[in-house]
Amino acid sequence: MTEQEMRRLQLAWDQAIDAGLMDDGTDVNYRVTPDGSVLSDAIGRDGQLLVDGRELTGQWAAELRRTKPVFAGLIDNFEQISSRWTRLSDMGACGHSPVRPVRPGAAFGL
């Protein structure tokens, strides 16, 4: 893993945060091969899979397979799994009533 690649990834994740795709970069996973190739991933704010700082789409997955062939199998797996996910914003209401705030001490009759 080169210093240049780590700077590139840091910038990509900073841009993902700035774009609102994720809250912060604390949950980024890094996979590094013995030869220094690196692939990073995280779950975005809306439940989407982010890889190297971008949402994993078919086009991005194809580009990653082309530029990082050592990770092609993992990228295939990521793409298959994420295609079955439902984004949080696409989920319907849960049907439960909102929880009402409880006055401190109310449970004890205070």
N, C-alpha and C positions, 0 to 999 in steps of 0.2 A: 504494500500500500504506500503510495507516494504521498509526500506532503502536498503536492499539487492536487491530487485526487481528493484528499481530505478537505482542502480548502474549497474545491468545487462542490463537494457534498454539503459542507457547512453552509455555503451560499444558497444552494438549492433548498435546504431545509429552512433557512431563514426566510426565503421567498415564500415557502409554503405557509409559514406562520404569518407572514405579512399579508398573504392572500386570504387568510382566515380558514385555511384547510385544517389547521390543527392549533391547539392552544399554545404549546411550547415544544421544544425538541427533546424533552427528557425521556420520551418513550421510543426513541428511534433504536432499532436493532441493526447491528452491523455484522455482516458475514464476510469473512476474509479468508481467502485461500492462501496456501503456502507461498504462491508466487506473487502475492500482493494484490490480487483482484479483490474488489470490494463491492458488495451490494447492500443497500440499506433499505429498511422498510419500517412503516409505522401505520397505526390505525388513525384515520383522520377524525375530525370533530363530528362528522356526519356518519361515521361508521364505514367510510370508504377506505380501501387499501391504498396506501401511498408507497411508492418505491422510488428511491433516489430523489425524494422531494416532490414527486408529481403523482397525481392520481393515476392508478394503473388502468389504462384503457387498452383496447386491442392494438392500437397504433403504437402506444408507448411500450407495450410488451414486445411487439415485433422489433422495435428499435433496440430495446435492451437485449433481446436474444442475439441480435446482429452484433452489437458492440461488446457484449459480455457473454460469449458463448459458453463459458464454463458454468454459468448460472442458468442455462436454458431450461433444464429440468425443473428447477425451483421456480422460475418465472412461469412456466407452464402450469405448475401446481397453484401458484398464487392466482393466476388468471382463472383457472377452473373454480377455485374456491370462491373468489370474489364475485364471480358471475352469478352465484347463487345467493349472495347477500342482499338484504334489503337495507337501504339507507335509512337512518333514523327519521329523516324528514319525509320519507315515503311511507312510514308506518302510520296506520290509523290510530285514532284515540284508543286508549286502553279500556274505556268504559267505566272506569272507577270515578267516584266523586272525589273532588279535591279534598285533601285533608285540612280540616279547620285547625287554626292555631289553638293550642290549649294554654289557658292562663296558668302560669307557674303556681303550684300548690293546689290546683283545682282537684286533683286526684285524692287529696287528703282532706277535702272539705274546707280548705282555707280561703 
